[in-house]
Amino acid sequence: MSKRQVNVMFIATLLITGTVLLQMTLYVLSILAGWEVRFNLVTVCHSIVKSIGLSFLEYGLDALVFFTVFLLVWKVSSQIFWTKRMQRIFEYYKENKLTLDLNDRHTNGREAFTVISYPAPIAVTMGFIKPRIVLSTGMMQLLDEGELEAVILHELYHQNNHDPLKIFLISLCASTMWYIPILKWFHQRFKIVKELLADEHALDKQGTPVNIGSALLKMLKARKQAQMPFSYVSFADTSVNYRIKYILDPLTEPPLKIPLKLTVMSFSIFSILCGLFIYALS
């Protein structure tokens, strides 16, 4: 499994989105604050639209810019609100003794785990700055010792690599820049490969695929975990069937073959924007 390919996807997503979003943000600020922002992509679009007699498209362009910025602010605000709310709920159902025991056993007392009293199996990693692993008593009762160890190793990989933050950022890029379709593909594949890498980490640490595979199967048979309204990384919530296939056959190729049609379409859209920017600078 190639960590380099995953990092390239993540960086490419941020660069594509950042280039366009920065211009849109400057444009919105120029309108709201009365600033004159030179060499702005959207301003150049306005000029070209007027020059070819399609001035009515200005309103559509304005709508796209303001909707994108509004969507960005809304998703970030919602994420902060729901994360804080769920943290309070998890704190209310926290099992203090089990939490202390788990932290002492696996992280030398560092507050990495929270165990909550809940009958359904839950294993998620949440939080951006200091991600925390949340396990339910239902999951701990469902799995045997080796399987539980595999789940913990899996989630520790996500925690140590700050995957909740990375997945939220790539999801934010894909949803706000929906008109660049390759970003959605990056988001989907990024989540899958991150789960495969976490499984691979647990497998390497334990030296056997038995525990991680049986834990996945048990979680599949158990009641489906409810979706939560904030960004998190869940043990049994992404491409379970593909992960089981990879565990059975580690030589299985990861789904990273970029589709040609999406690539051409996205490159064309991005190239047009960059071309307008170069034109403005000249």
C-alpha positions as CSV (number, residue, x, y, z in Angstrom):
1,M,0.0,0.0,0.0
2,S,1.6,3.3,-1.1
3,K,1.5,6.1,1.5
4,R,3.1,8.3,-1.1
5,Q,0.1,8.0,-3.4
6,V,-2.2,8.9,-0.6
7,N,-0.2,11.9,0.3
8,V,-0.1,13.0,-3.4
9,M,-3.9,12.8,-3.5
10,F,-4.3,14.9,-0.4
11,I,-1.8,17.6,-1.4
12,A,-3.3,17.8,-5.0
13,T,-6.8,18.2,-3.5
14,L,-5.7,21.1,-1.3
15,L,-3.7,22.8,-4.1
16,I,-6.6,22.6,-6.6
17,T,-9.2,23.8,-4.1
18,G,-6.9,26.4,-2.6
19,T,-6.1,28.1,-5.9
20,V,-9.8,28.5,-6.8
21,L,-11.1,29.2,-3.3
22,L,-8.5,31.9,-2.6
23,Q,-9.7,33.9,-5.7
24,M,-13.3,33.5,-4.7
25,T,-12.7,34.6,-1.2
26,L,-10.9,37.7,-2.4
27,Y,-13.7,38.5,-4.8
28,V,-16.3,38.2,-2.0
29,L,-14.2,40.5,0.3
30,S,-13.8,43.0,-2.5
31,I,-17.6,43.3,-2.9
32,L,-18.4,43.3,0.9
33,A,-15.6,45.6,1.9
34,G,-15.4,47.7,-1.3
35,W,-11.8,46.6,-1.9
36,E,-10.3,46.7,-5.4
37,V,-8.6,43.4,-5.8
38,R,-6.4,43.2,-8.9
39,F,-5.7,40.1,-10.9
40,N,-8.7,38.2,-9.6
41,L,-9.9,35.2,-11.6
42,V,-13.6,36.0,-11.1
43,T,-13.1,39.6,-12.0
44,V,-11.4,38.5,-15.2
45,C,-14.4,36.1,-15.9
46,H,-16.7,39.1,-15.5
47,S,-14.8,41.1,-18.1
48,I,-14.7,38.3,-20.6
49,V,-18.4,37.5,-20.1
50,K,-19.2,41.2,-20.8
51,S,-16.9,41.3,-23.8
52,I,-18.7,38.5,-25.6
53,G,-22.2,39.8,-24.8
54,L,-23.2,37.4,-22.1
55,S,-23.5,39.8,-19.3
56,F,-26.5,37.9,-17.9
57,L,-24.1,35.1,-16.9
58,E,-22.5,37.5,-14.3
59,Y,-25.4,36.8,-12.0
60,G,-24.8,33.1,-12.3
61,L,-21.1,33.6,-11.6
62,D,-21.9,35.7,-8.6
63,A,-24.3,33.0,-7.3
64,L,-21.7,30.3,-7.8
65,V,-19.0,32.3,-5.9
66,F,-21.2,33.3,-3.0
67,F,-22.8,29.8,-2.7
68,T,-19.3,28.2,-2.6
69,V,-18.1,30.5,0.1
70,F,-21.3,30.2,2.1
71,L,-21.2,26.3,1.8
72,L,-17.6,26.4,3.1
73,V,-18.5,28.5,6.1
74,W,-21.6,26.4,6.8
75,K,-19.8,23.1,6.7
76,V,-16.9,24.3,9.0
77,S,-19.4,25.8,11.5
78,S,-21.6,22.7,11.5
79,Q,-18.5,20.5,12.0
80,I,-17.4,22.6,15.0
81,F,-20.9,22.6,16.5
82,W,-21.6,18.9,16.2
83,T,-18.1,17.8,17.3
84,K,-18.4,19.8,20.5
85,R,-22.0,18.5,21.1
86,M,-21.0,14.9,20.6
87,Q,-18.0,15.3,22.8
88,R,-20.3,16.4,25.6
89,I,-22.6,13.4,25.0
90,F,-19.7,11.0,25.0
91,E,-18.4,12.6,28.2
92,Y,-21.9,12.0,29.8
93,Y,-21.8,8.3,28.9
94,K,-18.1,7.8,29.7
95,E,-17.0,4.7,31.7
96,N,-14.3,6.2,33.8
97,K,-12.7,2.9,35.0
98,L,-12.6,1.3,31.6
99,T,-11.3,4.5,30.1
100,L,-8.4,4.7,32.6
101,D,-7.5,1.1,32.2
102,L,-7.4,1.3,28.4
103,N,-5.2,4.5,28.5
104,D,-2.9,2.9,31.1
105,R,-2.5,-0.3,29.0
106,H,-2.0,1.2,25.6
107,T,-0.7,4.8,25.9
108,N,0.9,5.0,29.3
109,G,-1.9,7.1,30.8
110,R,-2.1,9.5,27.8
111,E,-5.7,10.4,27.2
112,A,-6.2,8.7,23.9
113,F,-9.3,6.6,24.6
114,T,-12.8,7.2,25.8
115,V,-15.0,4.2,26.6
116,I,-18.7,4.9,26.6
117,S,-21.6,2.9,27.9
118,Y,-23.5,2.0,24.8
119,P,-24.9,-1.4,23.7
120,A,-24.2,-1.1,19.9
121,P,-20.6,-1.7,18.7
122,I,-18.8,1.7,18.1
123,A,-15.1,2.3,17.3
124,V,-14.4,5.8,16.0
125,T,-11.6,8.3,16.0
126,M,-12.7,11.9,16.2
127,G,-11.2,15.4,16.8
128,F,-8.8,17.5,14.8
129,I,-6.1,18.9,17.1
130,K,-6.1,16.1,19.6
131,P,-8.0,13.2,18.1
132,R,-9.5,10.8,20.5
133,I,-10.6,7.1,20.0
134,V,-14.1,6.4,21.2
135,L,-15.0,2.7,21.9
136,S,-18.4,1.4,23.2
137,T,-18.9,-1.2,25.8
138,G,-21.0,-3.1,23.2
139,M,-18.0,-3.4,21.0
140,M,-15.7,-4.5,23.8
141,Q,-18.2,-7.2,24.7
142,L,-18.6,-8.3,21.1
143,L,-14.9,-8.9,20.4
144,D,-12.4,-11.2,22.0
145,E,-9.1,-9.9,23.3
146,G,-7.1,-10.4,20.0
147,E,-9.9,-8.8,17.9
148,L,-10.2,-5.8,20.3
149,E,-6.4,-5.4,20.1
150,A,-6.6,-5.3,16.3
151,V,-9.3,-2.6,16.4
152,I,-7.3,-0.5,18.9
153,L,-4.2,-0.7,16.7
154,H,-6.3,0.2,13.7
155,E,-7.7,3.3,15.4
156,L,-4.3,4.3,16.8
157,Y,-3.0,4.5,13.3
158,H,-5.8,6.9,12.4
159,Q,-5.1,8.9,15.6
160,N,-1.4,9.1,15.1
161,N,-1.8,10.2,11.5
162,H,-4.5,12.8,12.3
163,D,-6.8,11.1,9.8
164,P,-10.1,12.8,11.0
165,L,-8.7,16.2,10.1
166,K,-7.3,15.0,6.7
167,I,-10.6,13.3,5.8
168,F,-12.6,16.3,6.8
169,L,-10.4,18.6,4.7
170,I,-10.6,16.5,1.6
171,S,-14.4,16.0,2.1
172,L,-14.7,19.8,2.4
173,C,-12.8,20.4,-0.8
174,A,-14.9,17.8,-2.7
175,S,-18.2,19.2,-1.5
176,T,-17.5,22.9,-2.0
177,M,-15.8,22.5,-5.3
178,W,-18.3,20.0,-6.7
179,Y,-17.8,21.3,-10.2
180,I,-14.3,19.8,-10.3
181,P,-15.3,16.1,-10.3
182,I,-11.9,14.6,-9.7
183,L,-12.0,15.9,-6.1
184,K,-15.0,13.7,-5.3
185,W,-13.0,10.7,-6.6
186,F,-10.0,11.7,-4.5
187,H,-12.2,11.9,-1.4
188,Q,-13.7,8.4,-1.9
189,R,-10.4,6.7,-2.7
190,F,-8.6,8.5,0.1
191,K,-11.0,7.1,2.7
192,I,-10.7,3.6,1.3
193,V,-6.9,3.5,1.2
194,K,-6.7,5.1,4.6
195,E,-8.7,2.2,6.0
196,L,-6.5,-0.3,4.2
197,L,-3.4,1.3,5.6
198,A,-4.8,1.2,9.1
199,D,-5.7,-2.5,8.6
200,E,-2.2,-3.1,7.3
201,H,-0.8,-1.5,10.4
202,A,-2.8,-3.7,12.8
203,L,-1.9,-6.8,10.7
204,D,1.8,-5.9,10.8
205,K,1.8,-5.3,14.6
206,Q,0.0,-8.6,15.4
207,G,1.6,-10.7,12.7
208,T,-1.6,-12.3,11.6
209,P,-4.7,-11.2,9.6
210,V,-7.0,-13.4,11.7
211,N,-8.0,-10.8,14.3
212,I,-8.6,-7.8,12.1
213,G,-10.6,-10.0,9.7
214,S,-12.8,-11.6,12.3
215,A,-13.4,-8.2,14.0
216,L,-14.6,-6.8,10.7
217,L,-16.9,-9.8,10.1
218,K,-18.4,-9.5,13.6
219,M,-19.0,-5.8,13.1
220,L,-20.8,-6.6,9.8
221,K,-23.1,-9.1,11.5
222,A,-23.8,-6.7,14.4
223,R,-26.3,-3.9,14.0
224,K,-25.2,-1.2,11.5
225,Q,-23.6,1.7,13.2
226,A,-25.6,4.9,13.0
227,Q,-24.1,7.8,11.0
228,M,-23.0,10.7,13.1
229,P,-23.3,14.4,12.0
230,F,-19.6,15.2,12.2
231,S,-16.3,14.1,10.6
232,Y,-14.8,11.0,12.1
233,V,-13.0,7.8,11.1
234,S,-14.9,4.6,11.9
235,F,-13.5,1.0,12.1
236,A,-16.5,-0.6,10.2
237,D,-17.9,2.2,8.2
238,T,-15.9,2.3,5.0
239,S,-15.5,-0.4,2.2
240,V,-15.6,-3.3,4.6
241,N,-16.0,-5.9,1.7
242,Y,-12.9,-4.5,-0.1
243,R,-10.9,-4.5,3.1
244,I,-11.8,-8.2,3.8
245,K,-10.7,-9.0,0.2
246,Y,-7.4,-7.2,0.8
247,I,-6.8,-9.0,4.1
248,L,-7.4,-12.4,2.4
249,D,-5.2,-11.4,-0.5
250,P,-2.6,-8.7,0.3
251,L,-1.5,-8.5,-3.3
252,T,-4.8,-7.0,-4.3
253,E,-4.2,-3.7,-6.0
254,P,-5.7,-0.6,-4.3
255,P,-8.4,1.2,-6.2
256,L,-6.2,4.1,-7.3
257,K,-6.5,4.0,-11.1
258,I,-7.6,7.6,-11.9
259,P,-10.5,7.6,-14.4
260,L,-9.6,9.3,-17.6
261,K,-12.9,11.0,-18.2
262,L,-12.9,12.7,-14.8
263,T,-9.3,13.6,-15.1
264,V,-9.7,15.3,-18.5
265,M,-12.9,17.1,-17.4
266,S,-11.3,18.4,-14.2
267,F,-8.1,19.3,-15.8
268,S,-10.0,21.3,-18.4
269,I,-11.9,23.3,-15.8
270,F,-8.9,23.9,-13.7
271,S,-6.8,24.9,-16.8
272,I,-9.4,27.4,-17.9
273,L,-9.3,29.1,-14.5
274,C,-5.5,29.1,-14.4
275,G,-5.4,30.5,-18.0
276,L,-7.7,33.3,-17.0
277,F,-5.4,34.1,-14.1
278,I,-2.3,34.1,-16.3
279,Y,-4.1,36.4,-18.7
280,A,-5.0,38.8,-15.9
281,L,-1.4,38.9,-14.7
282,S,-0.1,39.7,-18.2
